Amino acid sequence: MGLFDLVREEQEAKKKAEESAKKDTKDAVVEEVEKVEEDKKETDQQPAPVAKAEKQATEEVKQAPKQATEVAEKPAGKKTPKKKASTEKTYKYPFGVYSEGRLIDISSYGFVDGQDYTEKEITDIMLQHRHYEFAGTMEYSYIEDDNVLVVTGKQHRKG
């Protein structure tokens, strides 16, 4: 017996082991299919309302954990936006916008009287109306006496 004969024997043994494993899985699948078919026959013999009631009961049992996790997740999801909303400053329109040494007429920009706007919303609206000085990071200061927002570009310093 040579080296090649030993290698062939090992390969044949592996093939036989794989085939027997496949047969075992096939047998298991066949047995499961037979069980399912038997179950179907038994359910066909039962009255229909009982089968429907059992299905509804199992569906309710399956949905209960899902509903519990959804309920647990919802409060956590609601808390996060509230914190973000409280940290962002909002300004109630009508207000004036002062930028780069001039008061900008924003009356035709689509602002709604009595509605609150965040700094980001104001920046987006100003960019839509071609005020490109709002493209950077902006700092907003509100002067209550004049009802004016003073907008300046944020300065970035090294060091």
Secondary structure, DSSP 8 states (H G I E B T S, - for coil): --HHHHHHHHHHHHHHHHHHHHHHHHHHHHHHHHHHHHHHHHHHHS-HHHHHHHHHHHHHHHHHHHHHHHHHHHHHHHHHHHHHHHHS-EEESS-EEEETTEEE--TTS---TT-EEEHHHHHHHHHHTT-GGGGS-EEEEEETTTTEEEEEE------
